[in-house]
Amino acid sequence: MISSHMRLFGAVVALLLGASGPAPAQQLELKLMAPAAPGGGWDQTARSMQQALVAAGIARSVQVTNVPGAGGSVGIAQFVNGAKGDSNQMMVNGFVMVGALAMNKSPVTLDQVTPIARLTEETQVIVVPANSPIKTAQDLAAAVKADIAKVTFAGGSAGGVDHVMAALFAGTVGADAKKINYIPFSGGGESLAAILGGKVTAGISGLSEYEGQIKAGKLRALGVTSANRLPGVDIPTFKEQGIDLVLANWRSVVAPPGITPEQRKVLSDAVEKMVKSDSWKEILKQKGWDDAYLGGDAFADFLKKEITRVTEVLKSVGLVKS
């Protein structure tokens, strides 16, 4: 027969073990969708989140799935319809999806997801070959104003951040953005070859894409899209050259529709802890990503404004009908 002392001892041990168990956030078992093929920016962001959330003890497990197609249009449709009300699922997305959904006239939109947080951003740059007669952003502006059809811009997919930037540059310097001569390339290597080979006037991409060629002296950077000079980067901003062009290729994470405010808070808190973790900070350093964390209602407000801005730019270049 078990004595009362033994029963009391057992109860105390059980209580202590329970008290030292994992916090509720550590019980998270998440599914994270990257609405793109493996290897791209969204996939890298999802797998970086997976690594940081588990390493920091915020989640027990994170499963990443890839659903590529149409700039994220296929993925978001599957996410909104298939994950509704599931607070264990999130999806990575970003600037490119905003344009893709508008251009593809997607019946599923970002208005239907639950905003969680903006995570990172990358500054954009315009480059020309080192032997180009165009030396400054103002030289490029003059060429665009003189004959916009003769100025060719190389960049990523139609409607993406590079295309939007070309349109913004033209419009900002007083040219007709609808007439921009933009040539989309499926990969950075192809566009780089076109720029170095003098097949196009200028190239547009994230700074990290061309940084090596700029430092090697093969490309000349005309300007970056940050509001202020970047630390340790000897490239003027467009703004300081009299061209009011500020733009960033941001990436974010959202939850499905139909979750409760309490469930949203659990996911938001988990992501906030992640971005403050040493694991995440180390990943940002390795990837060359800028920390652009913006959570809660502030991110929801930012997302609405970006949808409006990008849609208006795409209308201005005729990619989206008014």
Secondary structure, DSSP 8 states (H G I E B T S, - for coil): ---HHHHHHHHHHHHHHHHTS--GGGGEEEEEEESS-TTSHHHHHHHHHHHHHHHTTSEEEEEEEE--SGGGHHHHHHHHHHSTT-TTEEEEEEHHHHHHHHHTT-SS-GGGSEEEEEEEEEEEEEEEETT-S--SHHHHHHHHHH-GGG-EEEESSTTSHHHHHHHHHHHHTTS-GGG-EEEE-SSHHHHHHHHHTTSSSEEEEEHHHHHHHHHTTSEEEEEE-SSS--TT----BTGGGT-----EEEEEEEE-TT--HHHHHHHHHHHHHHHHSHHHHHHHHHHT-EEEEEEHHHHHHHHHHHHHHHHHHHHHTTSS--
